[in-house]
Amino acid sequence: FARLLGVVHHAAIPFAAHPLSGLQWFYTLTPSLICDVCFWWGHAWRIPLFFFLAGFFSQLTLQRHGVKGFANRRGRRLVVPYVVAAMTIGPLVYLVFHLGWYLTGQCSWEQIWPTVALPARLDTGRIGPAHLWFLLELVIISITYAVVFVTFSPHHGEFSEVQSLPGYWWIPLCPGILTGLMLWGAPGPLLDFH
């Protein structure tokens, strides 16, 4: 259900009554407050649900396969798709957006190329993960979780019955605390367009 809600979530953007700052998107002349409600309602719980599930299955992977197995599986499921998509889909997204800006008169032909600056309002977030932001975030969180796990594990990064005792309940919270502190200092990754 949450994945299908992603389609509704993104489809609501062009009809938003209050356009997102920093998002270079086509907006209609007939906005709807209902679309704003759909967008923010879905955004409020859909992405946290995905990250919660990713954390849950990360913990299971660490328990079953240890740190090496965890790193291997995260690499195959996160890093490889990110790199492949960044090299294939990334340039296509870049091309589509820049051609759209050129065809609508928002930039010149020369400004399509990455070496030439765009107008300031279009230049924010020009180069970056775009729609792959969540994979990059999951890679960072996975690395942080593995480092915290190895650092505070009494058995050099391998699970044992000792770690299921109440004294170790806080270890899975470390990436969340780290993320919270980073967002407290700069909430842009959560509030701005990815």
Z-matrix of the N, CA and C atoms (Angstrom, degrees):
N
C 1 1.457
C 2 1.531 1 110.69
N 3 1.344 2 115.79 1 -42.42
C 4 1.469 3 119.60 2 -177.62
C 5 1.527 4 111.33 3 -65.06
N 6 1.335 5 117.10 4 -33.87
C 7 1.467 6 119.58 5 178.39
C 8 1.521 7 110.56 6 -68.28
N 9 1.318 8 117.27 7 -42.56
C 10 1.469 9 120.29 8 178.28
C 11 1.525 10 111.01 9 -66.43
N 12 1.310 11 115.93 10 -32.75
C 13 1.459 12 119.07 11 177.52
C 14 1.528 13 110.85 12 -64.46
N 15 1.338 14 116.97 13 -24.92
C 16 1.461 15 120.86 14 175.47
C 17 1.516 16 112.07 15 -61.24
N 18 1.327 17 116.93 16 -34.64
C 19 1.467 18 120.99 17 177.37
C 20 1.524 19 109.33 18 -67.12
N 21 1.326 20 116.85 19 -46.16
C 22 1.470 21 120.94 20 178.06
C 23 1.526 22 109.58 21 -62.77
N 24 1.306 23 115.68 22 -42.19
C 25 1.471 24 122.24 23 -179.99
C 26 1.534 25 110.73 24 -56.17
N 27 1.318 26 117.35 25 -50.84
C 28 1.463 27 120.74 26 -178.61
C 29 1.531 28 112.57 27 -74.17
N 30 1.321 29 116.97 28 -31.18
C 31 1.466 30 120.21 29 178.65
C 32 1.527 31 111.83 30 -69.88
N 33 1.320 32 117.01 31 -23.83
C 34 1.470 33 120.71 32 -179.53
C 35 1.525 34 112.63 33 -76.55
N 36 1.325 35 118.00 34 -20.91
C 37 1.471 36 121.34 35 -174.37
C 38 1.530 37 113.15 36 -57.22
N 39 1.335 38 120.23 37 -47.51
C 40 1.472 39 118.50 38 -177.89
C 41 1.527 40 114.19 39 -64.61
N 42 1.323 41 117.01 40 -18.23
C 43 1.458 42 120.67 41 -177.14
C 44 1.530 43 112.03 42 -103.76
N 45 1.337 44 116.99 43 12.75
C 46 1.462 45 121.22 44 -176.35
C 47 1.525 46 111.36 45 -67.44
N 48 1.316 47 116.10 46 137.71
C 49 1.459 48 121.14 47 176.50
C 50 1.527 49 110.50 48 -75.97
N 51 1.321 50 116.73 49 -27.03
C 52 1.464 51 122.61 50 178.90
C 53 1.528 52 107.69 51 -123.55
N 54 1.334 53 117.72 52 90.94
C 55 1.469 54 121.09 53 -177.61
C 56 1.525 55 112.56 54 -57.23
N 57 1.316 56 116.02 55 146.82
C 58 1.454 57 121.99 56 -179.89
C 59 1.532 58 109.90 57 -74.92
N 60 1.317 59 116.42 58 132.83
C 61 1.458 60 119.36 59 178.42
C 62 1.524 61 108.94 60 -70.88
N 63 1.299 62 116.40 61 140.30
C 64 1.453 63 121.35 62 178.83
C 65 1.511 64 114.18 63 84.53
N 66 1.315 65 117.42 64 -7.30
C 67 1.459 66 120.88 65 -179.21
C 68 1.523 67 109.10 66 -97.19
N 69 1.304 68 116.33 67 115.43
C 70 1.456 69 121.32 68 179.33
C 71 1.530 70 107.89 69 -89.56
N 72 1.300 71 116.24 70 91.05
C 73 1.452 72 122.17 71 -173.25
C 74 1.521 73 107.62 72 -136.14
N 75 1.289 74 116.28 73 153.66
C 76 1.460 75 121.44 74 174.87
C 77 1.521 76 108.61 75 -74.83
N 78 1.331 77 116.88 76 128.67
C 79 1.460 78 121.88 77 177.37
C 80 1.521 79 108.75 78 -117.28
N 81 1.325 80 116.43 79 141.10
C 82 1.464 81 121.08 80 -179.25
C 83 1.521 82 110.79 81 -80.41
N 84 1.306 83 115.34 82 166.42
C 85 1.459 84 120.92 83 176.67
C 86 1.523 85 111.86 84 -85.70
N 87 1.335 86 116.93 85 -2.74
C 88 1.467 87 121.19 86 178.75
C 89 1.530 88 109.32 87 -120.33
N 90 1.332 89 117.06 88 73.99
C 91 1.461 90 119.73 89 -178.52
C 92 1.526 91 111.87 90 -70.07
N 93 1.325 92 115.03 91 160.77
C 94 1.453 93 120.85 92 -179.25
C 95 1.524 94 109.54 93 -138.73
N 96 1.308 95 115.87 94 129.47
C 97 1.460 96 121.01 95 176.82
C 98 1.532 97 110.65 96 -65.42
N 99 1.320 98 117.09 97 -28.04
C 100 1.470 99 121.15 98 177.17
C 101 1.532 100 110.05 99 -60.65
N 102 1.326 101 116.94 100 -37.71
C 103 1.465 102 120.69 101 178.24
C 104 1.526 103 111.21 102 -66.34
N 105 1.330 104 117.05 103 -36.85
C 106 1.472 105 120.18 104 175.35
C 107 1.526 106 110.15 105 -61.82
N 108 1.323 107 116.01 106 -45.13
C 109 1.463 108 120.73 107 -179.73
C 110 1.530 109 109.89 108 -62.59
N 111 1.330 110 117.83 109 -45.12
C 112 1.473 111 121.12 110 178.24
C 113 1.526 112 110.93 111 -60.38
N 114 1.320 113 116.47 112 -43.76
C 115 1.459 114 121.20 113 -178.60
C 116 1.529 115 111.12 114 -61.45
N 117 1.339 116 116.75 115 -54.31
C 118 1.458 117 119.73 116 -174.65
C 119 1.517 118 112.58 117 -74.30
N 120 1.310 119 118.13 118 -31.80
C 121 1.461 120 120.23 119 177.11
C 122 1.523 121 109.39 120 -63.78
N 123 1.322 122 116.80 121 -46.79
C 124 1.458 123 120.31 122 178.92
C 125 1.518 124 112.17 123 -66.49
N 126 1.322 125 116.64 124 -39.79
C 127 1.457 126 121.19 125 -178.19
C 128 1.528 127 111.55 126 -67.69
N 129 1.324 128 116.40 127 -29.75
C 130 1.460 129 120.93 128 -176.68
C 131 1.525 130 112.83 129 -66.82
N 132 1.320 131 118.91 130 -29.82
C 133 1.458 132 118.89 131 -177.30
C 134 1.524 133 114.31 132 -125.93
N 135 1.317 134 119.48 133 -19.28
C 136 1.463 135 121.21 134 -175.92
C 137 1.525 136 112.00 135 -67.55
N 138 1.323 137 117.97 136 -51.43
C 139 1.465 138 121.35 137 -179.35
C 140 1.534 139 111.02 138 -66.82
N 141 1.347 140 119.88 139 -45.88
C 142 1.475 141 118.18 140 175.33
C 143 1.530 142 112.52 141 -57.68
N 144 1.341 143 117.26 142 -35.61
C 145 1.462 144 119.55 143 177.26
C 146 1.521 145 111.26 144 -63.20
N 147 1.324 146 117.91 145 -43.93
C 148 1.461 147 121.20 146 178.42
C 149 1.529 148 111.04 147 -61.39
N 150 1.330 149 116.75 148 -43.63
C 151 1.462 150 119.36 149 -179.62
C 152 1.528 151 111.24 150 -69.75
N 153 1.327 152 117.68 151 -34.95
C 154 1.466 153 120.53 152 175.50
C 155 1.527 154 110.19 153 -62.17
N 156 1.327 155 116.80 154 -46.81
C 157 1.461 156 120.04 155 178.89
C 158 1.527 157 111.66 156 -62.98
N 159 1.331 158 116.19 157 -39.25
C 160 1.471 159 119.60 158 177.53
C 161 1.530 160 110.41 159 -62.04
N 162 1.322 161 117.35 160 -41.34
C 163 1.466 162 120.88 161 177.55
C 164 1.511 163 112.37 162 -66.45
N 165 1.310 164 116.80 163 -40.41
C 166 1.464 165 121.57 164 178.53
C 167 1.525 166 110.53 165 -60.34
N 168 1.330 167 116.26 166 -48.07
C 169 1.459 168 119.36 167 -178.72
C 170 1.527 169 111.98 168 -74.35
N 171 1.326 170 118.00 169 -24.26
C 172 1.462 171 120.39 170 173.32
C 173 1.522 172 110.14 171 -64.59
N 174 1.318 173 115.60 172 -43.70
C 175 1.467 174 120.22 173 178.24
C 176 1.527 175 110.45 174 -61.37
N 177 1.323 176 117.30 175 -44.15
C 178 1.463 177 120.06 176 178.52
C 179 1.530 178 111.53 177 -63.20
N 180 1.309 179 116.60 178 -40.54
C 181 1.470 180 120.60 179 179.21
C 182 1.521 181 110.54 180 -63.82
N 183 1.329 182 117.21 181 -42.58
C 184 1.462 183 120.20 182 177.14
C 185 1.524 184 111.42 183 -62.12
N 186 1.310 185 117.23 184 -41.73
C 187 1.456 186 120.68 185 -179.90
C 188 1.528 187 111.36 186 -64.83
N 189 1.299 188 117.79 187 -42.86
C 190 1.460 189 121.42 188 -175.34
C 191 1.520 190 114.06 189 -80.11
N 192 1.353 191 116.52 190 -36.33
C 193 1.463 192 119.19 191 -168.94
C 194 1.516 193 114.52 192 -120.47
N 195 1.324 194 118.86 193 -1.79
C 196 1.458 195 120.76 194 -179.58
C 197 1.516 196 111.86 195 73.24
N 198 1.321 197 115.29 196 -177.30
C 199 1.460 198 121.02 197 -175.29
C 200 1.526 199 111.46 198 -67.44
N 201 1.334 200 117.63 199 -43.35
C 202 1.471 201 119.69 200 -179.63
C 203 1.529 202 111.40 201 -62.98
N 204 1.321 203 116.70 202 -44.34
C 205 1.466 204 120.39 203 177.40
C 206 1.520 205 112.03 204 -64.36
N 207 1.338 206 114.89 205 -38.80
C 208 1.471 207 120.05 206 177.56
C 209 1.525 208 110.19 207 -61.61
N 210 1.343 209 116.56 208 -48.65
C 211 1.464 210 120.69 209 -179.48
C 212 1.525 211 111.13 210 -62.28
N 213 1.316 212 116.39 211 -41.19
C 214 1.465 213 120.63 212 179.15
C 215 1.530 214 111.17 213 -63.39
N 216 1.302 215 116.71 214 -46.76
C 217 1.467 216 120.47 215 -178.63
C 218 1.538 217 112.10 216 -68.96
N 219 1.328 218 117.30 217 -41.34
C 220 1.473 219 119.56 218 177.09
C 221 1.522 220 110.56 219 -63.75
N 222 1.325 221 116.25 220 -38.24
C 223 1.466 222 119.68 221 177.30
C 224 1.520 223 111.76 222 -61.21
N 225 1.335 224 116.51 223 -44.94
C 226 1.466 225 120.65 224 -179.76
C 227 1.521 226 112.15 225 -69.40
N 228 1.315 227 117.49 226 -36.00
C 229 1.470 228 120.33 227 -174.26
C 230 1.524 229 114.56 228 -92.26
N 231 1.332 230 117.39 229 -19.81
C 232 1.462 231 119.99 230 -177.96
C 233 1.523 232 112.94 231 -119.44
N 234 1.319 233 117.01 232 -53.57
C 235 1.465 234 120.31 233 -173.69
C 236 1.529 235 111.36 234 -69.44
N 237 1.327 236 117.36 235 -48.53
C 238 1.471 237 119.71 236 -179.02
C 239 1.530 238 111.40 237 -61.12
N 240 1.347 239 120.24 238 -49.47
C 241 1.470 240 118.50 239 177.05
C 242 1.529 241 113.27 240 -60.73
N 243 1.343 242 116.94 241 -36.46
C 244 1.464 243 119.62 242 179.12
C 245 1.525 244 110.74 243 -63.52
N 246 1.317 245 116.91 244 -47.92
C 247 1.469 246 120.68 245 -178.04
C 248 1.533 247 110.54 246 -64.59
N 249 1.339 248 116.68 247 -45.26
C 250 1.473 249 119.81 248 -179.77
C 251 1.525 250 110.56 249 -62.90
N 252 1.324 251 117.02 250 -46.39
C 253 1.470 252 120.16 251 -179.86
C 254 1.525 253 111.56 252 -66.76
N 255 1.329 254 116.89 253 -38.32
C 256 1.470 255 119.42 254 178.98
C 257 1.523 256 111.41 255 -63.63
N 258 1.323 257 116.68 256 -31.20
C 259 1.464 258 120.20 257 -178.81
C 260 1.532 259 112.88 258 -87.04
N 261 1.324 260 117.49 259 -18.47
C 262 1.466 261 120.29 260 -178.52
C 263 1.531 262 112.09 261 -111.65
N 264 1.311 263 116.48 262 -58.65
C 265 1.465 264 121.01 263 -177.70
C 266 1.531 265 111.25 264 -74.14
N 267 1.334 266 116.73 265 -37.77
C 268 1.468 267 121.04 266 -178.80
C 269 1.523 268 113.60 267 -52.75
N 270 1.339 269 118.52 268 -52.91
C 271 1.464 270 118.63 269 178.69
C 272 1.531 271 113.50 270 -62.81
N 273 1.339 272 116.92 271 -32.71
C 274 1.468 273 119.61 272 178.18
C 275 1.530 274 111.00 273 -67.41
N 276 1.316 275 117.02 274 -42.75
C 277 1.471 276 120.81 275 177.58
C 278 1.526 277 109.51 276 -62.37
N 279 1.321 278 115.79 277 -44.58
C 280 1.461 279 121.29 278 178.06
C 281 1.532 280 109.97 279 -57.24
N 282 1.320 281 116.38 280 -48.18
C 283 1.462 282 121.86 281 -178.53
C 284 1.528 283 111.87 282 -62.98
N 285 1.315 284 117.17 283 -45.76
C 286 1.465 285 121.27 284 -178.99
C 287 1.527 286 110.91 285 -61.34
N 288 1.341 287 117.37 286 -47.47
C 289 1.464 288 120.08 287 179.65
C 290 1.518 289 111.38 288 -62.63
N 291 1.326 290 117.00 289 -46.26
C 292 1.459 291 119.88 290 -176.53
C 293 1.531 292 112.37 291 -68.80
N 294 1.309 293 116.90 292 -38.01
C 295 1.474 294 119.07 293 175.58
C 296 1.526 295 110.75 294 -65.83
N 297 1.318 296 116.31 295 -38.26
C 298 1.464 297 119.91 296 176.20
C 299 1.508 298 111.92 297 -61.46
N 300 1.320 299 116.82 298 -42.84
C 301 1.462 300 120.00 299 177.73
C 302 1.518 301 111.08 300 -65.43
N 303 1.332 302 116.23 301 -37.97
C 304 1.465 303 119.48 302 178.81
C 305 1.530 304 110.69 303 -67.25
N 306 1.327 305 117.07 304 -45.71
C 307 1.466 306 121.03 305 -177.63
C 308 1.533 307 112.77 306 -66.79
N 309 1.334 308 116.73 307 -26.29
C 310 1.469 309 119.97 308 178.27
C 311 1.523 310 112.13 309 -94.46
N 312 1.338 311 116.60 310 5.68
C 313 1.457 312 120.65 311 176.15
C 314 1.515 313 115.50 312 77.91
N 315 1.320 314 117.62 313 15.34
C 316 1.464 315 120.53 314 -179.07
C 317 1.520 316 113.17 315 -84.34
N 318 1.354 317 116.85 316 -15.64
C 319 1.458 318 120.82 317 176.38
C 320 1.523 319 109.10 318 -150.75
N 321 1.316 320 116.06 319 163.33
C 322 1.466 321 120.52 320 179.44
C 323 1.532 322 109.49 321 -87.88
N 324 1.330 323 115.53 322 170.18
C 325 1.461 324 120.65 323 179.39
C 326 1.532 325 110.40 324 -60.99
N 327 1.318 326 117.77 325 -38.33
C 328 1.458 327 121.59 326 -179.46
C 329 1.533 328 111.71 327 -65.80
N 330 1.338 329 116.07 328 -31.83
C 331 1.461 330 119.99 329 -177.28
C 332 1.523 331 113.39 330 -75.19
N 333 1.307 332 117.67 331 -5.82
C 334 1.466 333 120.35 332 177.03
C 335 1.528 334 110.15 333 -68.16
N 336 1.318 335 116.86 334 -31.85
C 337 1.467 336 121.04 335 -175.05
C 338 1.523 337 110.99 336 -77.81
N 339 1.339 338 117.77 337 144.04
C 340 1.468 339 121.14 338 -175.08
C 341 1.520 340 114.94 339 -63.12
N 342 1.333 341 118.20 340 -18.66
C 343 1.465 342 120.18 341 -177.91
C 344 1.523 343 113.16 342 -84.34
N 345 1.335 344 117.68 343 -8.62
C 346 1.467 345 122.06 344 -178.81
C 347 1.518 346 108.87 345 -110.99
N 348 1.318 347 116.73 346 131.97
C 349 1.466 348 121.31 347 -177.49
C 350 1.525 349 111.32 348 -68.05
N 351 1.304 350 114.62 349 141.92
C 352 1.466 351 122.36 350 173.76
C 353 1.525 352 108.87 351 -89.24
N 354 1.338 353 117.58 352 168.19
C 355 1.467 354 118.96 353 169.70
C 356 1.535 355 109.25 354 -55.52
N 357 1.315 356 117.56 355 147.13
C 358 1.466 357 122.97 356 -172.31
C 359 1.531 358 113.16 357 -51.87
N 360 1.319 359 117.56 358 -41.08
C 361 1.470 360 118.60 359 -176.89
C 362 1.518 361 112.94 360 -69.50
N 363 1.337 362 118.37 361 -21.45
C 364 1.462 363 121.84 362 177.62
C 365 1.521 364 112.49 363 -94.70
N 366 1.327 365 117.00 364 -19.16
C 367 1.459 366 120.84 365 -171.25
C 368 1.525 367 113.54 366 -78.98
N 369 1.325 368 118.82 367 -15.99
C 370 1.460 369 120.47 368 -179.46
C 371 1.523 370 109.56 369 -70.39
N 372 1.304 371 115.83 370 127.33
C 373 1.454 372 120.58 371 178.81
C 374 1.514 373 114.06 372 69.51
N 375 1.314 374 117.00 373 24.48
C 376 1.470 375 120.75 374 -176.49
C 377 1.522 376 111.73 375 -63.01
N 378 1.319 377 116.38 376 -46.24
C 379 1.456 378 121.12 377 179.20
C 380 1.523 379 107.09 378 -112.82
N 381 1.310 380 117.35 379 125.68
C 382 1.456 381 121.60 380 -179.58
C 383 1.513 382 109.80 381 172.26
N 384 1.311 383 116.56 382 -171.05
C 385 1.462 384 119.50 383 -175.38
C 386 1.530 385 114.71 384 -73.78
N 387 1.325 386 118.43 385 -13.68
C 388 1.476 387 122.57 386 179.12
C 389 1.526 388 110.33 387 50.55
N 390 1.316 389 117.13 388 -122.38
C 391 1.460 390 121.11 389 -176.22
C 392 1.527 391 113.59 390 -73.85
N 393 1.312 392 116.84 391 -2.92
C 394 1.465 393 121.01 392 179.63
C 395 1.526 394 112.07 393 -99.72
N 396 1.329 395 117.09 394 12.78
C 397 1.453 396 121.26 395 -175.53
C 398 1.518 397 112.26 396 -55.43
N 399 1.331 398 117.98 397 -38.12
C 400 1.461 399 120.63 398 -175.59
C 401 1.523 400 111.79 399 -67.66
N 402 1.346 401 117.69 400 -33.87
C 403 1.464 402 119.55 401 176.73
C 404 1.527 403 110.53 402 -65.12
N 405 1.319 404 116.05 403 -43.15
C 406 1.458 405 120.08 404 178.51
C 407 1.525 406 110.35 405 -62.11
N 408 1.326 407 117.12 406 -43.39
C 409 1.466 408 120.98 407 178.44
C 410 1.533 409 110.65 408 -62.25
N 411 1.336 410 117.48 409 -41.70
C 412 1.470 411 120.27 410 179.47
C 413 1.522 412 111.75 411 -65.89
N 414 1.316 413 117.60 412 -35.49
C 415 1.470 414 120.60 413 176.81
C 416 1.527 415 109.06 414 -63.37
N 417 1.323 416 117.32 415 -47.04
C 418 1.465 417 121.22 416 -179.72
C 419 1.523 418 110.81 417 -61.90
N 420 1.316 419 116.85 418 -45.42
C 421 1.468 420 120.99 419 179.53
C 422 1.525 421 110.47 420 -64.50
N 423 1.328 422 118.62 421 -40.88
C 424 1.465 423 121.91 422 179.85
C 425 1.524 424 111.41 423 -64.00
N 426 1.327 425 116.59 424 -42.99
C 427 1.467 426 120.11 425 178.09
C 428 1.524 427 110.07 426 -62.96
N 429 1.332 428 116.19 427 -44.27
C 430 1.468 429 120.60 428 179.14
C 431 1.522 430 110.43 429 -61.21
N 432 1.319 431 116.94 430 -44.30
C 433 1.459 432 121.05 431 -178.73
C 434 1.527 433 110.68 432 -63.97
N 435 1.332 434 117.59 433 -43.29
C 436 1.467 435 120.71 434 179.55
C 437 1.529 436 110.86 435 -63.99
N 438 1.340 437 117.07 436 -41.24
C 439 1.470 438 120.39 437 179.44
C 440 1.523 439 110.36 438 -64.89
N 441 1.319 440 117.38 439 -45.02
C 442 1.461 441 121.05 440 178.74
C 443 1.518 442 109.82 441 -62.61
N 444 1.309 443 116.96 442 -42.29
C 445 1.466 444 121.02 443 -179.10
C 446 1.526 445 111.06 444 -62.52
N 447 1.339 446 116.61 445 -47.24
C 448 1.470 447 120.25 446 -179.18
C 449 1.524 448 110.35 447 -67.19
N 450 1.326 449 116.97 448 -40.11
C 451 1.463 450 121.15 449 -177.34
C 452 1.522 451 112.03 450 -63.73
N 453 1.321 452 116.99 451 -42.07
C 454 1.457 453 120.27 452 -174.37
C 455 1.524 454 113.96 453 -101.79
N 456 1.307 455 117.54 454 5.78
C 457 1.453 456 120.68 455 179.41
C 458 1.527 457 109.92 456 -82.79
N 459 1.315 458 117.71 457 127.86
C 460 1.469 459 119.47 458 179.40
C 461 1.538 460 112.46 459 -72.05
N 462 1.308 461 117.12 460 -12.31
C 463 1.469 462 120.82 461 -176.75
C 464 1.513 463 111.60 462 -116.73
N 465 1.336 464 116.83 463 35.05
C 466 1.473 465 123.01 464 174.60
C 467 1.524 466 113.08 465 56.33
N 468 1.305 467 116.56 466 45.82
C 469 1.457 468 120.72 467 172.72
C 470 1.509 469 115.11 468 85.69
N 471 1.325 470 118.27 469 8.57
C 472 1.462 471 119.38 470 177.03
C 473 1.527 472 108.27 471 -110.14
N 474 1.318 473 116.73 472 141.73
C 475 1.456 474 121.01 473 -178.99
C 476 1.525 475 110.61 474 -73.78
N 477 1.294 476 115.13 475 148.14
C 478 1.462 477 121.15 476 173.16
C 479 1.517 478 107.41 477 -147.93
N 480 1.290 479 115.24 478 175.21
C 481 1.460 480 119.50 479 179.04
C 482 1.534 481 110.83 480 -64.24
N 483 1.334 482 116.96 481 -27.48
C 484 1.458 483 120.44 482 -178.70
C 485 1.522 484 110.97 483 -60.14
N 486 1.331 485 116.77 484 -37.01
C 487 1.455 486 119.70 485 -176.17
C 488 1.517 487 113.64 486 -71.96
N 489 1.297 488 118.07 487 -13.03
C 490 1.456 489 119.44 488 177.69
C 491 1.531 490 111.25 489 -85.87
N 492 1.339 491 117.09 490 -3.12
C 493 1.454 492 120.76 491 178.26
C 494 1.523 493 110.49 492 -71.44
N 495 1.325 494 118.43 493 158.61
C 496 1.465 495 121.78 494 -176.84
C 497 1.518 496 115.03 495 -56.89
N 498 1.310 497 120.26 496 -24.10
C 499 1.453 498 121.95 497 -178.19
C 500 1.524 499 114.53 498 -66.94
N 501 1.312 500 117.36 499 -14.43
C 502 1.465 501 120.63 500 -176.67
C 503 1.531 502 113.16 501 -111.78
N 504 1.312 503 117.96 502 13.88
C 505 1.455 504 121.53 503 -177.70
C 506 1.521 505 112.92 504 -62.33
N 507 1.329 506 117.71 505 -26.59
C 508 1.454 507 123.18 506 -173.93
C 509 1.522 508 113.38 507 -79.55
N 510 1.329 509 120.12 508 -17.27
C 511 1.469 510 121.62 509 -175.22
C 512 1.533 511 111.72 510 -58.37
N 513 1.342 512 120.18 511 -46.59
C 514 1.475 513 118.21 512 179.19
C 515 1.531 514 113.43 513 -65.78
N 516 1.328 515 118.38 514 -17.30
C 517 1.463 516 120.98 515 179.67
C 518 1.527 517 112.82 516 -80.40
N 519 1.322 518 118.56 517 -17.03
C 520 1.473 519 121.65 518 -175.45
C 521 1.526 520 113.31 519 -56.36
N 522 1.344 521 119.88 520 -48.96
C 523 1.472 522 117.22 521 178.38
C 524 1.529 523 112.66 522 -61.11
N 525 1.332 524 116.52 523 -36.01
C 526 1.467 525 119.37 524 178.33
C 527 1.517 526 111.72 525 -66.78
N 528 1.321 527 116.75 526 -39.44
C 529 1.461 528 120.53 527 177.80
C 530 1.522 529 109.95 528 -66.33
N 531 1.340 530 116.53 529 -44.34
C 532 1.458 531 120.58 530 177.60
C 533 1.528 532 110.88 531 -59.90
N 534 1.327 533 116.81 532 -45.10
C 535 1.464 534 120.92 533 178.42
C 536 1.522 535 110.68 534 -62.15
N 537 1.331 536 116.90 535 -43.51
C 538 1.461 537 120.85 536 178.25
C 539 1.517 538 112.67 537 -59.57
N 540 1.339 539 116.68 538 -42.31
C 541 1.463 540 119.94 539 178.91
C 542 1.526 541 111.05 540 -66.51
N 543 1.337 542 116.85 541 -39.67
C 544 1.466 543 119.52 542 178.45
C 545 1.528 544 110.58 543 -64.80
N 546 1.343 545 117.15 544 -42.29
C 547 1.460 546 120.39 545 -179.63
C 548 1.524 547 111.74 546 -70.37
N 549 1.323 548 117.27 547 -29.76
C 550 1.448 549 120.86 548 177.47
C 551 1.522 550 109.78 549 -63.36
N 552 1.332 551 116.36 550 -40.53
C 553 1.455 552 120.50 551 179.24
C 554 1.516 553 113.07 552 -75.67
N 555 1.336 554 117.40 553 -34.81
C 556 1.472 555 121.96 554 -178.15
C 557 1.530 556 108.21 555 -147.88
N 558 1.342 557 117.28 556 89.57
C 559 1.464 558 120.18 557 -175.76
C 560 1.531 559 114.69 558 -75.15
N 561 1.322 560 118.39 559 3.57
C 562 1.452 561 121.69 560 -177.70
C 563 1.518 562 115.06 561 -52.55
N 564 1.360 563 119.35 562 -44.66
C 565 1.465 564 118.50 563 -178.48
C 566 1.528 565 113.86 564 -59.11
N 567 1.323 566 116.73 565 -27.77
C 568 1.458 567 119.52 566 179.88
C 569 1.523 568 112.01 567 -89.15
N 570 1.328 569 116.83 568 -38.53
C 571 1.453 570 120.41 569 -172.60
C 572 1.526 571 113.84 570 -94.29
N 573 1.320 572 117.10 571 -28.57
C 574 1.466 573 119.58 572 -178.62
C 575 1.515 574 110.42 573 -84.39
N 576 1.315 575 114.52 574 171.46
C 577 1.448 576 120.13 575 175.47
C 578 1.521 577 109.51 576 -70.78
N 579 1.314 578 116.06 577 138.30
C 580 1.467 579 121.23 578 -178.73
C 581 1.508 580 108.59 579 -89.71
